[in-house]
């Protein structure tokens, strides 16, 4: 899988990196278990929930580290 970006759809991230679900839920970017829709980009959904650009950048960094770890 390619590196995750802020323009990736939440559903795409969940489908291709299931390990991201608990991480994003803990961060407050709600997912499949909270009744919120899974569509929208990571940036759009995060911004709607009050995350700053630097918060989103940190999430992307963490998700890409997670991605690297599962590909090993």
N, C-alpha and C positions, 0 to 999 in steps of 0.2 A: 504494500500500500504506500502511496505517496505521503509526504509530510502533511500533517493537518494544518489548515489555515483558518483564519477567522471567517472566511467565505464559505467554508464547508457547511453543508446542512447537518443539523443535529442527528437526524435519522441516518445519514450516511456514516457519521462518526460512530454511532451506536452499532450499526450493522457491521462495520469493518473493524471496530475496536470495542468489543463488548465490555472489556475491562474499564472502559471510560464511564460506564453507567454509574457505578457507585461513586466514583470521583466527582462527576458533574452533579450528581444529586447532593452530595455532601457540600459542595460549593454553593448550592442553591440554584443551579441551572437545572430546573426540574426536568424529569424524563418520563419514562414509560410507567412508573409506578405511582405517580402523583396526580394523574388525571389531566395533566397539561398536554397539549399537542406537541408532537416531536418535530414539527416542521419549522423551518426558519433556519437561518445561518447561526453559527455559534456567536458571531458578533451581534446580530439582531436580538437574539433571545437574551444574551448576557446584558446588553445595553438596556433592554426593557426591564431587567431586574436590578438595574442600578450599578452595574460593574463599570469601572473606568477602563480606558484603553490599556493602562498598565496592568490592571487585573486580568484583562482578556489575554494580553501578551503572556502573562505568567501561566495562565491556564493552557495556552497553546504550547508553551515550552514543556510543561508537565505532561501534556497529552503526547507530545512527540517523543519524550523520554520513555513513556509507557509503551508507545508504538515500537520503539527500538528494542525494548526489553522483550516484548512478545515475539519479535521476529528473529531473535537469537536462537 
